Amino acid sequence: MIYYSDQEITIRSLQPEDADTIAAEEVAQGWINASPQKYYQRLQDQKDGKAIALAADYRRQVAGYINVYFRPEQGAFANQGIPEIVDFGVLEKYRCRGIGSKLMDVAEQIAGEYSDTVYLGVGLHSGYGSAQRLYIKRGYLPDGSGVWYKDVVCEPYSSCCNDDDLILYLSKKLR
């Protein structure tokens, strides 16, 4: 299914053949732990009715991805009926072309069909810097629960590691 299309960018349903392409591109940009398995899981979650998995094409090349989970069971808004945007990314060689903004537009539109609010978690290390800035510019605000580590609130003065599991939840009113 196509959700958006112009002369350069198309936002569409993720397809099985996208998994290997995206993972290979992530490895090429230095993400040594990249694997197509997470994209296969997103496709299975979509098939099970838990999510919508999207891909972005830029000039007919897979350039990014995003997922909207309807009733997340983890995170700051777990089991509250508020959709979560999960695993958003634009391959480095395609950044600064508006692809991320279009992916977010479509994800927010889909989330808006289920709730007046959407949330997401963003990593805190510098590798997430572009995403952090994008979310703030789009009106996302911290939810107030503080920093989370490995799906649990990180208690004040406790130890954690500044890895991909250290996140801050943000939410946005859609209407």
Helices and strands as residue ranges (DSSP letters): E 2-5, E 9-13, H 16-28, H 37-47, E 51-58, E 61-69, E 84-90, G 92-94, H 99-112, E 117-123, G 126-128, H 129-137, E 141-149, E 152-153, E 166-173
